[in-house]
């Protein structure tokens, strides 16, 4: 009897320890609300390719990568092949473009080398523990060990560069061609399988400029990273950096106010207004958008939440100069009497899926209670669509950024933000 009781006690202790260590491990691999993203000099880069930004911004990591002989050889190879392409590619646009992307072989070999360089206590090990994990930017890889998380982040960033170059350099179709496609006529009218002569000239000149700009580069990825950023700039598709840093500009009053809020006084954290872009290029805010603002203002004045999130970028119609979030904000202030300190803008969302995702991110990054529910407030059709939008989110974002709560009315729906929303989307460089 004694032995049996002792055995039960040991088993119980083992399960308790497993539970404690399991919870500790899970917490160690979760994002931290206190973590501050390192944006360097280019928000467009940091939002799309955060690992590569860390490679650039962390001095110890940068020194380790620049001094490695294997990676230095890759750096030289990329510079040499880009230079030779100006001579050898001739009028072959595909040949020129191939020098801006990573081959599958190189992605694997670079990943292998990063793992060989990785040590838990060296610069790369600290990068994973102190930045990759707490940032949440690669949270979908949270179940991988530290070394494999580093590899997965590298693979995502390198393939994200390839995707960006293929769409905004090569003219491949993006996920939403009507609003996000390349701004050039790339194909030869007489032979659509080939690039137009003038566009090949543009690719040649781009390669020439990139070669000069990166002549002193010592990091293996920089030339191809800068190619992706170059093509976004040439296409006037740098909207992911619009209004940044927002907490020091458009959102400063609200961010300052967040620190003073007694959250027990509010049932919800924010009231989100999803976008409704106009069809007329001369129209700043659609009638549907104004209706949605009115609905949100009613809920705000009822005291349900201390903040309204106006969400929507420069989306509809194609290459509109108007940012929907800021136009909503103007309307809320000037027409509906909402104080500027109560409005948080998300000027980057391009779809309803990212209205939800970006709002979840803002709730987390700005230090609002993440477990508290929020409200999405919009017109009836979109409201019921949001209630059934998780499968679309999984298809387009590869994650669910929220879960539904209770329906409050035909125009208002509770939702709970989810931590997965922090993960960077490598296939949407205008709003990653």
N, C-alpha and C positions, 0 to 999 in steps of 0.2 A: 504493500500500500504506500509505504514511504517513497519507494523508488518511482512508482507511478505518479505520485504527486510532484516529485522532483522533476520528472520528465515533462510533465505539463507546465511546470514553472519555467523550465528552460525554453520550451517551445514558445511560451508566451513572451518571454524576453526577446527571443529571436524575431518574432513577428513585430514586436514593438520597435526594435532597432531598425528593422527593414522599413517600417512605416516612417520612422523619423528621418532616416537617411534618404528614403525615397522622396519625402516631401522636401528635404533640404536640397536634393539634387534638382528637383523640379523648379524650386525657387531660384537656384543658381543659374538656371538656363532660361529664365524669364526676363523680359525687358525691365528696365528700371525707370520709374517716372522722374528720377533725379538726373538721369543721363542727359547730357547736352550734346547734340550732334555737332560734329566738326565739319563745317561747310567750306573752309578755306576761302579762296577767292571766287569760286564758281559754284553757285547753287545748282546750276544745271548739271554739273558733273556730280556733285555730292548726292543729289536726289536720285540720279540714275545709277550711279556706280560708286556706292559707298565704300566698298572694300578698296577700290583703287584710290579713292580719296584718302583713306587712312594710310595706304602705302605712300602717298605723297606728303601727307601732313604730319605724320609721326616721325620725327628725326631718326630715332633708333631703327625703325623699320626701313625707312628710306636708305639709310647707310648700309644696312644688311643686304638689301636687294641690289643696290648699285655696285657693291663690292663683290658680289658673287660672280665667279667666272662663267658659270653655265648661263646665267641670265644675261650677263654682259655680252656673251656671244650671240644670244638671241636678239638683243638690242641692236648689235652691229648688223646682223643678218637682215633685220627689218629695214634698217636705213639703206643698206646696199641694194636690196631688191626694189625698194621704192625708187631709188636713184636710177637703177638700170631699167625700170619700167618706162621711164621717160625716153629711153633710147629703143628698147626692144618691143614695146607694145604697139607702136605705130598708131594706127587708127582703130585699134581694138579696145572698145570701152570696157568690156568685161575683164580684159587683161589688166587694165588700170585699176578697176574696182577691186580685184582680188588682192591687191596689195594693201587695202585698207581693212581687211578682215583677218581674223585668226582662223587658221585651218584647224580641223578637228584633231589632227596629230599634234599641233602645237599646244592646243588647249590641254590635252592630256599630259604632254611632256612638261609643260609649265606647272600644271597641278602636281605632278609627281615631284618636281624639284622643290616646290613650296613645302610639301610634306617632308622632304628630306631635310630642309632647313629648319623646320618647326621643332621647337623644344618647349615644353610647358613653361619654363622660366625665362626664355629668351624673348626678343622683341616681338616675334610672331605669336608666341604663346600669350604674352600680355595683351597683344592686339585682340585676340579672340576673347579672352576673359574680360578685358576692361572696355571693349568697344563693340565687337560684333554681337555678343550676347546681350549686353544691356541696351544696345541701340534698338533692338527689335527689328532691324531692317531685313534680317534673314530669318525671321521667327519660324517660318515653315520648316526650317532645318533644325529645329531645337532638339530633336531626338537623336541627332548625330553627335558623336564624340567631337572634341575640340578640333582635332586634325581634319576630320571629314567635313566639319562645318566650314573650315577654311577652304577646303577644296570646293565644296558646293557653292560657296560665295564667289570664288574665283570663276567657276564655270558659269554662274549666272551673269556676272559682270561681262565676261568676255563674249558670251553668246548674245547678251544685250547690245553690246557694241556692234556685233555682226548684224543683228536685226535692224538697228538704227541705220547703218550704212546701206543695207539692202533696200530699205524703204526710201530714205531721204538722199541717198546717193545713187542707188540703182533703179529706183522707180517702182519697186515691188509694191503691191497693194497692202496698206495697213489694215487693221481690223475694221476701221470705219472710213472707207475711201472718200465718201462725200465731204467729210469735214477735215480729215487728217492727212490726205495724200500729198505727194511731192508737188512743188510749185513750178516745175519745169516740164516742157514737152520733151521727153527724153528719147522717143522712138523715131526712127526714120519713116516718114509717111509712106514711102514706096516699099519699105520692107520692115514691118513692125517687129521682126525678130532681131533687128539690129538697132544700135543707138544712132541717133541723128548726128551728123558731122559736127554741128555747132555744140552739141552736148558733149561729144567726145573731147572737143577743145576745152570745154569747161572742166571735165575730169582731169585732163592733162594739166591745166593750169592749177587746179586744186592740189594735185600731187606735187607740183613744183613748189607751191607756196608752203605746203606742209613739210616738205623736205627742208626748206630754209628755216622755217619756224622751229623745227625740232633738231637742228644741227648740233646743239650742245646737250641733247637729251641723254640721260644715263639710265633711265628706267625702262624696262623692256616693253611696257604696255603703252607708253605715252603717245607714240606716233599714231597708233590705231585709235586710242581714246580721243585724241585731238581731231582725228578724221571724223569720228561720229559727231563731236561737238561742232566741227566745221560745217558739216552738211545740215545740221539743225539750224545753224546761224544763216547759211546761205538760203535756206527755205523759209526764213522768218518764223521758225518754230521753237523759239526759246521760251515759250510761255510758262514752262515749269518753274522758271526763276522770277516770274512777275511778282512785284511788290515785296520781294524778300530783301532783308529779314522782316517779315510781317509784324513780329512782336515789337519791333522798334518803329513801325510806321502805322499802316492801316489798322492793325489790331492792338496797338499799344494801350489805348484807353481801356479796352476790354480786358487785356492781360493784367493791367494794374488793378482793375476792379475785382478780378477773380480772387486775388489775395485777400480781399476784404469780405467775401461772401460767407454768410452763415448758411451752409447748405441744408441745414435742418428746416429752414424756412421755405424751402422749395421742394416740390414733388419731383421735378425734372431738372436735368442739368442745362439742356439747351432745346430750342425749337428750331429745327432745320427746315429751310425753304429750298427744295431742289429746283434746279434751273428749268427754264422754258424759253429757249432761244427764239428770237424772231426770224421770220423768213426775209424780211426787207432789210437790205444792207444799210439803209439809212436810219433804221429804227434801233434805239438804244435798249429799250426794254419792252417786251411784248405785253399785250393785254393780259395774256395768261399769267405772265410773270407778276404783273401788278395785282391780279386777283390773289395769287399765292401770298404775296406780301401782306395783303389785307387780312387774310385768314391768320397768318402768323402774328400780326399785330394784335388781333383780338385775344389770342391765347396769352400773349405776353402781358397785356394789360389786365388779364385775369390773375396774374401773379403766379402762373404755373412754373415758369423758369426765369432765371435772371438774364439769360442771353438768347439772342436770335443768331443763327448761323445763316448768312446769305451765301449761297453756293452756286458756282457756275463760272466758267472761264470765257475766253474769246473763242466761241465755238460756232454758233449759227448766225448767219450763213457762213460759207467758206471764207476763212481769213477775215472775219469781221474785226473792226478796230475796237468794238465795245466789249468790255468785260462785264458779264452778267452780275457777278457778285457785287461789284462796286456800284453798278446801276441800281440793283436792289437796295443797297445801302442808302444811296441818295434818296430813293423813293421813300424808304422807311423813315428817314430823318425829316425830309422836307415836306412830305405829304401826310405822313401818319404819326408824326410826333414821337418817334422812338429815339431815345438818346443815343448818341454815337458810342458811348461807353458800354452800351448793351448789345452792340452788333459786332460779331466776329465774321470776317470774310474768309471764304475759301475760293480764291480766284483761279483755281487750277482744274477743278472737276470738268470733265467733258461728257460725262454720261451719268445716268441716274445711279449706276453702280458705284461710281466714284464720288458722287454727292454723299453717299452713305459712308464709303470708306474714308474719305478725307475728313469728314466730320468726326468719325471715331478717332482718327489720328490727332486732330486738334484737341479733342477732349483729353486725350492722354498727354500730349506734349505740353499743353497749357496747365496741367495739374488739376483739372477738374476731377471729381470723384468718378472713377471709371466704372464702378459697379452700379451707379445710379442710372436709371433709365432716362431716355430722352424722347422727344417727340419729332416725328417727321410730319410737317404740315404742308399740304398741297391740295390741288383739286382732285375730285373724286377718282377719275380714271387712273391717274398716276399713283394715288394713295393705295388703291387696291392692287395695282401692279407691283408696288414695293412690297406688299404683304406676301407676294408670290415670286419674289425676284432672286431668292437664294440660288436656285439652279443656274440662272444666268450669271450670277456672280462667280459661281464655281467654274463656269465655262470660260468667262472672259478674264477673271482675275486669279483663278486657281485658288480661291479662298472665299470664305463667307465673312464679311467685315462686321456683321451684326446679326442679332437674332430678334425675332418679333416679340413684342409684348402684347398688351391688350389694345383692341381697337376702341378709340375714344369717340369717334364719329366717322362719318363717311369721308372726312377730309383730314383726320388726325389719327396717327397710329403710334403707339409706343414702340421703341426699339432699344435694345441693349448693345452698346459697342463691344466688339470682340478684339482681343489682342492681335489676332492674325491680320488685322487691317494694317499693321505697321510694315508688313512685308513689301519690299519694292517690287513693282511689276516691270520686268525687263522688256516687255513687248508693247509698252506704251510710253515712249520717251518724251512725249509732250506733257504727260501727267503720270509719272511712274509711281 
